[in-house]
Amino acid sequence: MADVLTNPGSIEAHAIARHVRMSPQKARLVIDLIRGQKAQDALHSLRFTPKRAAKHIEKVLRSAIANAERKAEDAGAPLDVDTLFVSKCFVNEGARWKRIRPAPMGRAFRYQKRTAHIWVGVSEHHMAAAERVASIAAETEAQKGVRGTARRVRKALTGKQAPGKKGKK
């Protein structure tokens, strides 16, 4: 699995589709195509992959991207969707549906219908996260200076000193 280290300040989100009526082995063939790719590139790859699993995985990936947008919105942080990439993705085996098929001479043959749990995680690239955190810090620092300047100008116009501070004589 291609794990890329992410900063603690980066936005991460995931989505899960459980009990998808498909063999996990067949879904893993498709999920291996998108691991480590940028989210938009992964969506394009899935769009033109002629496997049945691609449709289900595309749906889960879109959900993970929407979850990341929602998480960033709740945190009040700006998020560029173009900086998201597929950080983790895997397919686990779900419950098996046991079925019986009639056989000759009154017997029955058992067969199993397999299901899969599809897990896709997206995160912001560590460079983009660092840039986002730095821009937020620079913006707050710039606002600090503006607020301080306004306060000093107001004090100078009114001729008052800040409470608790006494002028030297």
Summary of the structure (lengths in Angstrom):
residues: 169
radius of gyration: 27.0
end to end distance: 70.4
largest distance: 113.5
contacts: 459
relative contact order: 0.20
helix: 49%
strand: 24%
